[in-house]
Amino acid sequence: MLAYCGTGQKVPQDLEPAKSHRLISRAVALMQQFGEHFDQEALAMRYNHIINKNRA
């Protein structure tokens, strides 16, 4: 279980609660930033179970 994510060097100012949608958004942004190839279907297959779990 992941409770907090660090977003910078300062603790506790740069700690925030770990939210699955934020983690996924950040992962996608990093993939785009560093030129990783991905497509929407692959992302849906990889992360859909997390999104559906949080909606229940």
C-alpha distance matrix in Angstrom:
0.0 3.8 6.4 9.5 11.6 14.9 17.9 20.6 22.0 22.4 20.0 19.4 21.3 19.2 15.7 14.5 11.7 9.5 11.1 11.1 14.9 15.1 13.1 15.3 18.4 17.9 17.6 20.7 22.5 22.0 23.2 26.2 26.9 27.1 29.0 26.7 28.2 26.3 27.4 26.2 26.2 24.0 21.4 21.6 21.3 18.2 16.2 18.0 15.6 12.9 15.7 17.2 14.1 14.0 17.7 17.9
3.8 0.0 3.8 6.0 7.8 11.2 14.1 16.9 18.5 18.9 16.7 16.1 17.8 15.6 12.2 11.1 8.7 6.3 8.8 9.5 13.0 12.5 10.5 13.4 16.0 15.1 15.2 18.5 19.8 19.3 21.0 23.8 24.1 24.5 26.8 24.9 26.7 25.0 26.3 25.2 25.8 23.6 20.7 21.3 21.5 18.3 16.0 18.2 16.5 13.2 15.6 17.8 15.2 14.3 18.1 18.9
6.4 3.8 0.0 3.8 7.1 10.4 13.3 16.0 17.5 17.2 14.6 13.5 15.2 13.6 9.9 8.6 5.9 5.3 8.4 10.5 13.6 12.6 11.7 15.0 16.9 16.1 17.1 20.2 21.0 20.8 23.0 25.5 25.6 26.4 28.8 27.2 29.2 27.5 28.7 27.3 28.2 26.3 23.1 23.6 24.2 21.2 18.5 20.3 18.8 15.3 17.0 19.1 16.5 14.8 18.4 19.3
9.5 6.0 3.8 0.0 3.8 6.7 9.6 12.2 13.9 13.5 11.4 10.4 11.8 9.9 6.3 5.5 4.4 4.6 8.4 11.0 13.4 11.4 10.7 14.4 15.6 14.2 15.7 18.9 19.1 18.8 21.4 23.6 23.2 24.2 27.0 25.8 28.1 26.7 28.2 27.1 28.4 26.5 23.2 24.1 25.1 21.9 19.3 21.5 20.6 16.9 18.2 20.9 18.8 16.8 20.2 21.7
11.6 7.8 7.1 3.8 0.0 3.8 6.3 9.2 11.4 11.9 10.7 10.6 11.2 8.2 5.6 5.5 6.3 5.4 8.8 10.8 12.7 9.9 8.8 12.6 13.4 11.3 12.9 16.2 15.9 15.4 18.3 20.4 19.7 20.7 23.6 22.7 25.2 24.2 25.9 25.1 26.8 24.8 21.5 22.9 24.1 20.8 18.4 21.0 20.7 17.1 18.3 21.4 19.9 17.9 21.2 23.2
14.9 11.2 10.4 6.7 3.8 0.0 3.8 5.7 7.6 8.5 8.0 8.7 9.0 5.6 4.6 6.6 8.9 9.0 12.1 14.1 15.4 12.2 11.3 14.9 15.0 12.3 14.1 17.4 16.3 15.4 18.7 20.6 19.2 20.2 23.4 23.1 25.9 25.4 27.5 27.0 29.0 26.9 23.7 25.5 26.7 23.4 21.3 24.1 24.0 20.5 21.6 24.9 23.5 21.5 24.7 26.8
17.9 14.1 13.3 9.6 6.3 3.8 0.0 3.8 7.3 8.5 9.4 10.1 8.9 5.1 6.2 7.5 10.5 10.6 12.8 14.7 15.1 11.4 11.1 14.4 13.6 10.7 13.2 15.9 14.1 13.5 17.1 18.4 16.7 18.2 21.5 21.6 24.6 24.2 26.2 25.9 28.2 26.4 23.1 25.1 26.8 23.7 21.5 24.3 24.8 21.3 21.9 25.4 24.6 22.3 25.1 27.7
20.6 16.9 16.0 12.2 9.2 5.7 3.8 0.0 3.8 5.8 8.0 9.6 8.3 5.2 7.7 10.2 13.5 14.0 16.5 18.5 18.9 15.2 14.7 17.9 17.0 13.8 16.0 18.7 16.5 15.4 19.1 20.3 18.0 19.2 22.8 23.3 26.5 26.6 28.9 28.9 31.4 29.4 26.2 28.5 30.1 26.9 25.0 27.9 28.4 24.9 25.6 29.2 28.2 26.1 28.9 31.4
22.0 18.5 17.5 13.9 11.4 7.6 7.3 3.8 0.0 3.8 6.5 9.1 8.7 6.7 9.2 12.5 15.8 16.5 19.4 21.5 22.3 18.6 18.0 21.2 20.6 17.3 19.2 22.0 20.0 18.5 22.1 23.4 20.9 21.7 25.4 26.0 29.3 29.7 32.1 32.3 34.6 32.4 29.4 31.8 33.1 29.8 28.0 31.0 31.3 27.9 28.8 32.3 31.1 29.0 32.0 34.3
22.4 18.9 17.2 13.5 11.9 8.5 8.5 5.8 3.8 0.0 3.8 6.0 5.6 5.3 8.0 11.5 14.9 16.6 19.5 22.1 22.9 19.4 19.2 22.7 22.0 19.1 21.4 24.2 22.2 21.2 24.9 26.0 23.7 24.9 28.5 29.0 32.2 32.3 34.5 34.3 36.7 34.7 31.4 33.5 34.9 31.7 29.6 32.3 32.4 28.8 29.6 32.9 31.5 29.1 32.0 34.2
20.0 16.7 14.6 11.4 10.7 8.0 9.4 8.0 6.5 3.8 0.0 3.0 5.0 5.6 6.4 10.1 13.0 15.0 18.3 21.1 22.4 19.2 19.0 22.7 22.5 19.8 22.0 25.1 23.5 22.6 26.2 27.7 25.8 26.8 30.3 30.4 33.5 33.2 35.3 34.9 36.9 34.9 31.6 33.3 34.6 31.3 29.1 31.6 31.3 27.7 28.6 31.7 29.9 27.6 30.6 32.5
19.4 16.1 13.5 10.4 10.6 8.7 10.1 9.6 9.1 6.0 3.0 0.0 3.8 5.6 5.4 8.6 11.4 13.9 17.1 20.3 21.5 18.5 18.7 22.5 22.3 20.0 22.5 25.4 24.0 23.5 27.0 28.5 26.8 28.2 31.5 31.5 34.4 33.8 35.6 34.9 36.9 35.1 31.7 33.1 34.5 31.3 28.8 31.1 30.6 26.9 27.6 30.6 28.7 26.2 29.1 30.9
21.3 17.8 15.2 11.8 11.2 9.0 8.9 8.3 8.7 5.6 5.0 3.8 0.0 3.8 5.7 8.2 11.7 14.3 16.9 20.1 20.7 17.4 18.2 21.7 20.9 18.8 21.6 24.2 22.4 22.3 25.9 26.9 25.1 26.8 30.1 30.5 33.4 32.8 34.5 33.7 36.1 34.5 31.0 32.4 34.2 31.2 28.6 30.8 30.8 27.0 27.3 30.4 29.0 26.2 28.8 31.0
19.2 15.6 13.6 9.9 8.2 5.6 5.1 5.2 6.7 5.3 5.6 5.6 3.8 0.0 3.8 6.5 10.2 12.0 14.6 17.4 18.0 14.5 14.9 18.4 17.7 15.2 18.0 20.6 18.9 18.5 22.2 23.3 21.6 23.2 26.5 26.7 29.6 29.1 31.0 30.3 32.7 31.0 27.5 29.2 30.9 27.9 25.4 27.8 28.0 24.3 24.8 28.0 26.8 24.2 27.0 29.3
15.7 12.2 9.9 6.3 5.6 4.6 6.2 7.7 9.2 8.0 6.4 5.4 5.7 3.8 0.0 3.8 7.0 9.0 12.0 15.0 16.2 13.1 13.3 17.1 17.0 14.9 17.4 20.3 19.2 19.0 22.3 23.8 22.6 24.1 27.2 26.9 29.6 28.7 30.4 29.5 31.5 29.8 26.3 27.7 29.2 26.1 23.5 25.7 25.5 21.7 22.4 25.5 23.9 21.4 24.3 26.4
14.5 11.1 8.6 5.5 5.5 6.6 7.5 10.2 12.5 11.5 10.1 8.6 8.2 6.5 3.8 0.0 3.8 6.3 8.8 12.1 13.1 10.3 11.2 14.8 14.7 13.4 16.1 18.7 18.0 18.4 21.5 22.9 22.2 24.0 26.8 26.3 28.6 27.3 28.5 27.3 29.2 27.8 24.2 25.2 26.9 24.0 21.1 23.0 22.8 19.0 19.3 22.3 20.8 18.0 20.8 22.9
11.7 8.7 5.9 4.4 6.3 8.9 10.5 13.5 15.8 14.9 13.0 11.4 11.7 10.2 7.0 3.8 0.0 3.8 6.2 9.8 11.4 9.6 10.4 13.8 14.5 13.9 16.1 18.7 18.7 19.3 22.0 23.7 23.6 25.2 27.6 26.7 28.6 26.9 27.9 26.3 27.9 26.5 22.9 23.4 24.9 22.2 19.1 20.7 20.0 16.2 16.7 19.3 17.5 14.8 17.7 19.5
9.5 6.3 5.3 4.6 5.4 9.0 10.6 14.0 16.5 16.6 15.0 13.9 14.3 12.0 9.0 6.3 3.8 0.0 3.8 6.6 8.9 7.4 7.2 10.6 12.0 11.5 13.1 15.8 16.4 16.8 19.2 21.2 21.4 22.7 25.0 23.7 25.5 23.7 24.7 23.2 24.6 23.0 19.5 20.1 21.4 18.5 15.5 17.4 16.8 13.0 13.9 16.7 15.0 12.7 16.0 17.9
11.1 8.8 8.4 8.4 8.8 12.1 12.8 16.5 19.4 19.5 18.3 17.1 16.9 14.6 12.0 8.8 6.2 3.8 0.0 3.8 5.6 5.4 6.3 8.7 10.0 10.7 12.4 14.4 15.4 16.6 18.5 20.2 21.0 22.6 24.4 23.0 24.3 22.1 22.6 20.6 22.0 20.9 17.3 17.4 19.1 16.7 13.3 14.6 14.3 10.5 10.6 13.5 12.3 9.6 12.6 14.9
11.1 9.5 10.5 11.0 10.8 14.1 14.7 18.5 21.5 22.1 21.1 20.3 20.1 17.4 15.0 12.1 9.8 6.6 3.8 0.0 3.8 5.4 5.1 6.1 8.5 9.8 10.5 12.3 14.1 15.3 16.5 18.4 19.8 21.1 22.5 20.6 21.6 19.1 19.4 17.4 18.5 17.3 13.8 13.8 15.3 12.9 9.5 10.9 10.8 7.0 7.5 10.8 9.9 8.1 11.1 13.6
14.9 13.0 13.6 13.4 12.7 15.4 15.1 18.9 22.3 22.9 22.4 21.5 20.7 18.0 16.2 13.1 11.4 8.9 5.6 3.8 0.0 3.8 5.5 5.1 6.0 8.5 9.8 10.6 12.1 14.2 15.3 16.5 18.1 20.0 21.1 19.6 20.3 17.7 17.6 15.4 17.0 16.5 12.7 12.7 15.0 13.2 9.7 10.7 11.8 8.5 7.3 10.9 11.3 9.1 11.0 14.3
15.1 12.5 12.6 11.4 9.9 12.2 11.4 15.2 18.6 19.4 19.2 18.5 17.4 14.5 13.1 10.3 9.6 7.4 5.4 5.4 3.8 0.0 3.8 5.5 5.0 6.0 8.5 9.9 10.4 12.1 14.1 15.3 16.1 18.2 19.9 18.9 20.2 18.2 18.8 17.1 19.2 18.3 14.5 15.3 17.6 15.4 12.2 14.0 15.0 11.6 11.1 14.7 14.7 12.4 14.6 17.7
13.1 10.5 11.7 10.7 8.8 11.3 11.1 14.7 18.0 19.2 19.0 18.7 18.2 14.9 13.3 11.2 10.4 7.2 6.3 5.1 5.5 3.8 0.0 3.8 5.5 5.1 6.1 8.7 9.8 10.5 12.3 14.3 15.1 16.5 18.2 16.8 18.4 16.6 17.7 16.5 18.2 16.6 13.0 14.4 16.0 13.2 10.5 13.1 13.9 10.6 11.2 14.8 14.6 13.0 15.8 18.5
15.3 13.4 15.0 14.4 12.6 14.9 14.4 17.9 21.2 22.7 22.7 22.5 21.7 18.4 17.1 14.8 13.8 10.6 8.7 6.1 5.1 5.5 3.8 0.0 3.8 5.4 5.0 6.2 8.6 9.8 10.5 12.4 14.1 15.5 16.5 14.7 15.7 13.4 14.1 12.7 14.5 13.0 9.4 10.8 12.8 10.2 7.7 10.3 11.9 9.2 9.4 13.1 13.7 12.7 14.9 17.8
18.4 16.0 16.9 15.6 13.4 15.0 13.6 17.0 20.6 22.0 22.5 22.3 20.9 17.7 17.0 14.7 14.5 12.0 10.0 8.5 6.0 5.0 5.5 3.8 0.0 3.8 5.5 5.2 6.1 8.6 9.9 10.6 12.1 14.3 15.4 14.4 15.5 13.5 14.2 12.8 15.4 14.5 10.9 12.5 15.1 13.1 10.7 12.8 15.0 12.4 11.6 15.4 16.4 14.8 16.5 19.8
17.9 15.1 16.1 14.2 11.3 12.3 10.7 13.8 17.3 19.1 19.8 20.0 18.8 15.2 14.9 13.4 13.9 11.5 10.7 9.8 8.5 6.0 5.1 5.4 3.8 0.0 3.8 5.4 5.0 6.1 8.6 9.8 10.3 12.2 14.1 13.4 15.4 14.2 15.7 15.2 17.8 16.3 12.9 15.1 17.3 14.7 12.8 15.5 17.3 14.5 14.5 18.3 18.8 17.3 19.4 22.5
17.6 15.2 17.1 15.7 12.9 14.1 13.2 16.0 19.2 21.4 22.0 22.5 21.6 18.0 17.4 16.1 16.1 13.1 12.4 10.5 9.8 8.5 6.1 5.0 5.5 3.8 0.0 3.8 5.5 5.2 6.2 8.7 9.8 10.7 12.2 10.7 12.6 11.4 13.3 13.3 15.5 13.4 10.3 13.1 14.7 11.8 10.7 14.0 15.7 13.5 14.1 17.8 18.4 17.6 19.9 22.7
20.7 18.5 20.2 18.9 16.2 17.4 15.9 18.7 22.0 24.2 25.1 25.4 24.2 20.6 20.3 18.7 18.7 15.8 14.4 12.3 10.6 9.9 8.7 6.2 5.2 5.4 3.8 0.0 3.8 5.4 5.0 6.2 8.6 10.1 10.6 9.3 10.4 8.9 10.4 10.4 13.1 11.6 8.6 11.5 13.7 11.7 10.8 13.6 16.1 14.4 14.3 17.8 19.2 18.4 20.1 23.2
22.5 19.8 21.0 19.1 15.9 16.3 14.1 16.5 20.0 22.2 23.5 24.0 22.4 18.9 19.2 18.0 18.7 16.4 15.4 14.1 12.1 10.4 9.8 8.6 6.1 5.0 5.5 3.8 0.0 3.8 5.4 5.1 6.0 8.6 9.9 10.0 11.9 11.3 13.0 13.3 16.4 15.1 12.3 15.2 17.5 15.5 14.4 17.1 19.6 17.5 17.2 20.8 22.0 20.8 22.5 25.8
22.0 19.3 20.8 18.8 15.4 15.4 13.5 15.4 18.5 21.2 22.6 23.5 22.3 18.5 19.0 18.4 19.3 16.8 16.6 15.3 14.2 12.1 10.5 9.8 8.6 6.1 5.2 5.4 3.8 0.0 3.8 5.4 4.9 6.1 8.4 8.4 11.2 11.5 14.1 15.1 17.8 15.8 13.4 16.7 18.4 15.8 15.3 18.5 20.6 18.6 19.0 22.6 23.4 22.5 24.6 27.6
23.2 21.0 23.0 21.4 18.3 18.7 17.1 19.1 22.1 24.9 26.2 27.0 25.9 22.2 22.3 21.5 22.0 19.2 18.5 16.5 15.3 14.1 12.3 10.5 9.9 8.6 6.2 5.0 5.4 3.8 0.0 3.8 5.5 5.4 6.0 4.9 7.5 7.9 10.9 12.5 14.9 12.8 11.1 14.7 16.1 13.9 14.2 17.3 19.7 18.4 18.8 22.2 23.4 23.0 24.8 27.8
26.2 23.8 25.5 23.6 20.4 20.6 18.4 20.3 23.4 26.0 27.7 28.5 26.9 23.3 23.8 22.9 23.7 21.2 20.2 18.4 16.5 15.3 14.3 12.4 10.6 9.8 8.7 6.2 5.1 5.4 3.8 0.0 3.8 5.6 5.2 6.1 7.8 8.5 10.8 12.4 15.5 14.2 12.5 15.8 17.9 16.3 16.3 19.0 21.8 20.5 20.3 23.7 25.3 24.6 26.0 29.2
26.9 24.1 25.6 23.2 19.7 19.2 16.7 18.0 20.9 23.7 25.8 26.8 25.1 21.6 22.6 22.2 23.6 21.4 21.0 19.8 18.1 16.1 15.1 14.1 12.1 10.3 9.8 8.6 6.0 4.9 5.5 3.8 0.0 3.8 5.6 7.8 10.6 11.9 14.5 16.2 19.2 17.7 15.9 19.3 21.2 19.2 19.1 22.0 24.5 22.8 22.8 26.3 27.6 26.6 28.3 31.6
27.1 24.5 26.4 24.2 20.7 20.2 18.2 19.2 21.7 24.9 26.8 28.2 26.8 23.2 24.1 24.0 25.2 22.7 22.6 21.1 20.0 18.2 16.5 15.5 14.3 12.2 10.7 10.1 8.6 6.1 5.4 5.6 3.8 0.0 3.8 5.8 9.3 11.5 14.8 17.0 19.6 17.4 16.2 19.9 21.2 19.0 19.5 22.7 25.0 23.6 24.1 27.5 28.6 28.1 30.0 33.0
29.0 26.8 28.8 27.0 23.6 23.4 21.5 22.8 25.4 28.5 30.3 31.5 30.1 26.5 27.2 26.8 27.6 25.0 24.4 22.5 21.1 19.9 18.2 16.5 15.4 14.1 12.2 10.6 9.9 8.4 6.0 5.2 5.6 3.8 0.0 3.8 6.3 9.1 12.3 15.1 17.5 15.7 15.1 18.8 20.0 18.4 19.4 22.3 24.9 24.1 24.3 27.5 29.0 28.8 30.4 33.4
26.7 24.9 27.2 25.8 22.7 23.1 21.6 23.3 26.0 29.0 30.4 31.5 30.5 26.7 26.9 26.3 26.7 23.7 23.0 20.6 19.6 18.9 16.8 14.7 14.4 13.4 10.7 9.3 10.0 8.4 4.9 6.1 7.8 5.8 3.8 0.0 3.8 6.4 10.0 12.9 14.8 12.5 12.2 16.0 16.8 15.1 16.5 19.5 21.9 21.4 22.0 25.0 26.4 26.6 28.2 31.0
28.2 26.7 29.2 28.1 25.2 25.9 24.6 26.5 29.3 32.2 33.5 34.4 33.4 29.6 29.6 28.6 28.6 25.5 24.3 21.6 20.3 20.2 18.4 15.7 15.5 15.4 12.6 10.4 11.9 11.2 7.5 7.8 10.6 9.3 6.3 3.8 0.0 3.8 7.1 10.5 12.2 10.2 10.9 14.4 15.1 14.2 16.0 18.5 21.3 21.3 21.6 24.3 26.2 26.6 27.9 30.6
26.3 25.0 27.5 26.7 24.2 25.4 24.2 26.6 29.7 32.3 33.2 33.8 32.8 29.1 28.7 27.3 26.9 23.7 22.1 19.1 17.7 18.2 16.6 13.4 13.5 14.2 11.4 8.9 11.3 11.5 7.9 8.5 11.9 11.5 9.1 6.4 3.8 0.0 3.8 6.9 8.6 6.8 7.3 10.6 11.6 11.0 12.8 14.9 17.9 18.1 18.3 20.7 22.8 23.4 24.4 27.1
27.4 26.3 28.7 28.2 25.9 27.5 26.2 28.9 32.1 34.5 35.3 35.6 34.5 31.0 30.4 28.5 27.9 24.7 22.6 19.4 17.6 18.8 17.7 14.1 14.2 15.7 13.3 10.4 13.0 14.1 10.9 10.8 14.5 14.8 12.3 10.0 7.1 3.8 0.0 3.8 5.6 5.5 6.4 8.8 10.2 10.9 12.4 13.6 17.0 17.7 17.2 19.3 21.9 22.5 23.0 25.7
26.2 25.2 27.3 27.1 25.1 27.0 25.9 28.9 32.3 34.3 34.9 34.9 33.7 30.3 29.5 27.3 26.3 23.2 20.6 17.4 15.4 17.1 16.5 12.7 12.8 15.2 13.3 10.4 13.3 15.1 12.5 12.4 16.2 17.0 15.1 12.9 10.5 6.9 3.8 0.0 3.8 5.5 5.1 6.1 8.6 9.9 10.5 10.9 14.6 15.3 14.3 16.2 19.1 19.6 19.7 22.5
26.2 25.8 28.2 28.4 26.8 29.0 28.2 31.4 34.6 36.7 36.9 36.9 36.1 32.7 31.5 29.2 27.9 24.6 22.0 18.5 17.0 19.2 18.2 14.5 15.4 17.8 15.5 13.1 16.4 17.8 14.9 15.5 19.2 19.6 17.5 14.8 12.2 8.6 5.6 3.8 0.0 3.8 5.4 5.1 6.2 8.6 10.1 10.0 13.3 14.9 14.3 15.5 18.4 19.6 19.7 21.9
24.0 23.6 26.3 26.5 24.8 26.9 26.4 29.4 32.4 34.7 34.9 35.1 34.5 31.0 29.8 27.8 26.5 23.0 20.9 17.3 16.5 18.3 16.6 13.0 14.5 16.3 13.4 11.6 15.1 15.8 12.8 14.2 17.7 17.4 15.7 12.5 10.2 6.8 5.5 5.5 3.8 0.0 3.8 5.4 5.2 6.1 8.6 9.8 12.6 14.0 14.3 15.9 18.1 19.5 20.3 22.4
21.4 20.7 23.1 23.2 21.5 23.7 23.1 26.2 29.4 31.4 31.6 31.7 31.0 27.5 26.3 24.2 22.9 19.5 17.3 13.8 12.7 14.5 13.0 9.4 10.9 12.9 10.3 8.6 12.3 13.4 11.1 12.5 15.9 16.2 15.1 12.2 10.9 7.3 6.4 5.1 5.4 3.8 0.0 3.8 5.4 5.1 5.9 7.7 10.8 11.3 11.3 13.5 15.7 16.6 17.5 20.0
21.6 21.3 23.6 24.1 22.9 25.5 25.1 28.5 31.8 33.5 33.3 33.1 32.4 29.2 27.7 25.2 23.4 20.1 17.4 13.8 12.7 15.3 14.4 10.8 12.5 15.1 13.1 11.5 15.2 16.7 14.7 15.8 19.3 19.9 18.8 16.0 14.4 10.6 8.8 6.1 5.1 5.4 3.8 0.0 3.8 5.5 5.4 5.0 8.6 9.9 9.3 10.7 13.5 14.6 15.0 17.2
21.3 21.5 24.2 25.1 24.1 26.7 26.8 30.1 33.1 34.9 34.6 34.5 34.2 30.9 29.2 26.9 24.9 21.4 19.1 15.3 15.0 17.6 16.0 12.8 15.1 17.3 14.7 13.7 17.5 18.4 16.1 17.9 21.2 21.2 20.0 16.8 15.1 11.6 10.2 8.6 6.2 5.2 5.4 3.8 0.0 3.8 5.9 5.8 8.0 10.3 10.9 11.6 13.8 15.8 16.5 18.0
18.2 18.3 21.2 21.9 20.8 23.4 23.7 26.9 29.8 31.7 31.3 31.3 31.2 27.9 26.1 24.0 22.2 18.5 16.7 12.9 13.2 15.4 13.2 10.2 13.1 14.7 11.8 11.7 15.5 15.8 13.9 16.3 19.2 19.0 18.4 15.1 14.2 11.0 10.9 9.9 8.6 6.1 5.1 5.5 3.8 0.0 3.8 6.2 7.6 8.8 10.3 11.9 13.2 15.0 16.5 18.1
16.2 16.0 18.5 19.3 18.4 21.3 21.5 25.0 28.0 29.6 29.1 28.8 28.6 25.4 23.5 21.1 19.1 15.5 13.3 9.5 9.7 12.2 10.5 7.7 10.7 12.8 10.7 10.8 14.4 15.3 14.2 16.3 19.1 19.5 19.4 16.5 16.0 12.8 12.4 10.5 10.1 8.6 5.9 5.4 5.9 3.8 0.0 3.8 5.5 5.5 6.7 8.9 10.2 11.4 13.1 15.1
18.0 18.2 20.3 21.5 21.0 24.1 24.3 27.9 31.0 32.3 31.6 31.1 30.8 27.8 25.7 23.0 20.7 17.4 14.6 10.9 10.7 14.0 13.1 10.3 12.8 15.5 14.0 13.6 17.1 18.5 17.3 19.0 22.0 22.7 22.3 19.5 18.5 14.9 13.6 10.9 10.0 9.8 7.7 5.0 5.8 6.2 3.8 0.0 3.8 5.4 5.2 6.1 8.5 10.1 10.8 12.6
15.6 16.5 18.8 20.6 20.7 24.0 24.8 28.4 31.3 32.4 31.3 30.6 30.8 28.0 25.5 22.8 20.0 16.8 14.3 10.8 11.8 15.0 13.9 11.9 15.0 17.3 15.7 16.1 19.6 20.6 19.7 21.8 24.5 25.0 24.9 21.9 21.3 17.9 17.0 14.6 13.3 12.6 10.8 8.6 8.0 7.6 5.5 3.8 0.0 3.8 5.5 5.2 6.0 8.7 10.0 10.8
12.9 13.2 15.3 16.9 17.1 20.5 21.3 24.9 27.9 28.8 27.7 26.9 27.0 24.3 21.7 19.0 16.2 13.0 10.5 7.0 8.5 11.6 10.6 9.2 12.4 14.5 13.5 14.4 17.5 18.6 18.4 20.5 22.8 23.6 24.1 21.4 21.3 18.1 17.7 15.3 14.9 14.0 11.3 9.9 10.3 8.8 5.5 5.4 3.8 0.0 3.8 5.5 5.2 6.4 8.9 10.3
15.7 15.6 17.0 18.2 18.3 21.6 21.9 25.6 28.8 29.6 28.6 27.6 27.3 24.8 22.4 19.3 16.7 13.9 10.6 7.5 7.3 11.1 11.2 9.4 11.6 14.5 14.1 14.3 17.2 19.0 18.8 20.3 22.8 24.1 24.3 22.0 21.6 18.3 17.2 14.3 14.3 14.3 11.3 9.3 10.9 10.3 6.7 5.2 5.5 3.8 0.0 3.8 5.5 5.4 6.5 9.1
17.2 17.8 19.1 20.9 21.4 24.9 25.4 29.2 32.3 32.9 31.7 30.6 30.4 28.0 25.5 22.3 19.3 16.7 13.5 10.8 10.9 14.7 14.8 13.1 15.4 18.3 17.8 17.8 20.8 22.6 22.2 23.7 26.3 27.5 27.5 25.0 24.3 20.7 19.3 16.2 15.5 15.9 13.5 10.7 11.6 11.9 8.9 6.1 5.2 5.5 3.8 0.0 3.8 5.4 5.1 6.5
14.1 15.2 16.5 18.8 19.9 23.5 24.6 28.2 31.1 31.5 29.9 28.7 29.0 26.8 23.9 20.8 17.5 15.0 12.3 9.9 11.3 14.7 14.6 13.7 16.4 18.8 18.4 19.2 22.0 23.4 23.4 25.3 27.6 28.6 29.0 26.4 26.2 22.8 21.9 19.1 18.4 18.1 15.7 13.5 13.8 13.2 10.2 8.5 6.0 5.2 5.5 3.8 0.0 3.8 5.5 5.5
14.0 14.3 14.8 16.8 17.9 21.5 22.3 26.1 29.0 29.1 27.6 26.2 26.2 24.2 21.4 18.0 14.8 12.7 9.6 8.1 9.1 12.4 13.0 12.7 14.8 17.3 17.6 18.4 20.8 22.5 23.0 24.6 26.6 28.1 28.8 26.6 26.6 23.4 22.5 19.6 19.6 19.5 16.6 14.6 15.8 15.0 11.4 10.1 8.7 6.4 5.4 5.4 3.8 0.0 3.8 5.5
17.7 18.1 18.4 20.2 21.2 24.7 25.1 28.9 32.0 32.0 30.6 29.1 28.8 27.0 24.3 20.8 17.7 16.0 12.6 11.1 11.0 14.6 15.8 14.9 16.5 19.4 19.9 20.1 22.5 24.6 24.8 26.0 28.3 30.0 30.4 28.2 27.9 24.4 23.0 19.7 19.7 20.3 17.5 15.0 16.5 16.5 13.1 10.8 10.0 8.9 6.5 5.1 5.5 3.8 0.0 3.8
17.9 18.9 19.3 21.7 23.2 26.8 27.7 31.4 34.3 34.2 32.5 30.9 31.0 29.3 26.4 22.9 19.5 17.9 14.9 13.6 14.3 17.7 18.5 17.8 19.8 22.5 22.7 23.2 25.8 27.6 27.8 29.2 31.6 33.0 33.4 31.0 30.6 27.1 25.7 22.5 21.9 22.4 20.0 17.2 18.0 18.1 15.1 12.6 10.8 10.3 9.1 6.5 5.5 5.5 3.8 0.0
